[in-house]
Amino acid sequence: MQYRTNEGLLIEAETSVDLIRRLREASWSEQNLSDQAYMEAVADRMYQGGVHVSTLSPDIFIAGLLAAGMLKREVANPQSNTTGEQADT
């Protein structure tokens, strides 16, 4: 699945844990943190801005980022008809 950050970075990840790891690696100032410490640092910054994101689990953390608009799921473009014919609907 692909996700886009609110800064425009496109990240592909299969699981919430993988997505957190890739987000952490993309953050030059937080690359050396553990995934849990990264989630807590992000949640602290968001809390200072008035948004609560739980770090209870990676799935809940990612759901919070999605709900807050910090991440968006990228929808893959549907396969186009390679023959150029219109499909009957």
C-alpha positions in Angstrom: 0.0 0.0 0.0 1.2 3.5 -0.7 0.9 6.5 1.6 1.7 10.2 1.1 2.8 12.4 3.9 1.5 15.9 4.2 4.9 17.0 3.0 4.5 15.1 -0.2 6.7 12.1 0.5 5.4 8.9 -1.1 6.1 5.8 1.0 5.2 2.2 0.2 4.7 -0.2 3.1 2.8 -3.4 3.7 2.3 -3.1 7.5 2.0 -0.3 10.0 5.3 -1.3 11.6 7.0 -1.1 8.1 5.4 2.3 7.5 6.6 3.6 10.9 10.1 2.4 10.1 10.1 4.1 6.7 8.7 7.3 8.1 11.4 7.3 10.8 14.2 6.6 8.3 12.9 9.5 6.2 13.2 11.9 9.2 16.8 12.9 9.3 16.6 14.1 12.9 15.0 10.9 14.2 16.7 8.2 12.2 18.5 6.9 15.3 15.4 6.6 17.5 13.6 3.3 18.0 10.2 3.0 16.3 8.5 3.5 19.7 10.6 6.5 20.5 9.8 7.9 17.0 6.1 7.4 17.5 6.3 9.2 20.9 8.3 12.1 19.4 5.7 12.6 16.6 2.8 12.3 19.0 4.4 14.9 21.3 4.8 17.3 18.5 1.2 16.8 17.4 -0.1 17.2 20.9 1.7 20.5 21.1 -0.4 21.5 18.0 -3.6 20.3 19.7 -3.9 16.9 18.0 -3.9 13.7 20.0 -2.4 10.6 18.4 -2.1 7.4 20.5 1.1 5.4 20.5 -0.5 2.4 22.1 0.3 0.3 19.0 1.6 0.9 15.5 -1.8 0.3 13.9 -3.5 2.8 16.2 -0.7 5.3 15.6 -1.0 5.1 11.9 -4.8 5.4 12.1 -4.3 8.5 14.1 -2.0 10.0 11.5 -4.5 9.2 8.8 -7.4 10.7 10.8 -5.3 13.9 11.5 -4.5 14.3 7.8 -0.7 13.8 8.4 -0.9 10.7 6.0 -3.1 9.8 3.1 -3.5 6.5 1.4 -2.7 6.7 -2.2 -5.2 4.9 -4.4 -3.7 3.1 -7.3 -5.0 4.1 -10.6 -7.4 1.5 -12.0 -6.0 -0.5 -14.9 -7.0 1.1 -18.1 -8.4 -0.9 -20.9 -5.4 -1.6 -23.1 -7.5 -2.1 -26.2 -8.9 1.4 -26.0 -12.4 0.1 -26.0 -15.0 1.3 -23.5 -16.2 -1.2 -21.0 -20.0 -1.8 -20.9 -21.5 -0.5 -17.8 
